[in-house]
């Protein structure tokens, strides 16, 4: 049985998730979370137990 290129690309597009976030967005998000925690810690906005 032959695989036609049109069929293989169609299956790959269906398997991919519709919402894609690149690695830069993840890195930027976690950097922002740690930066916010750092600022909150040193300004004593959130008291440590």
Order of alpha helices (4+ residues) and beta strands (2+ residues): alpha-alpha
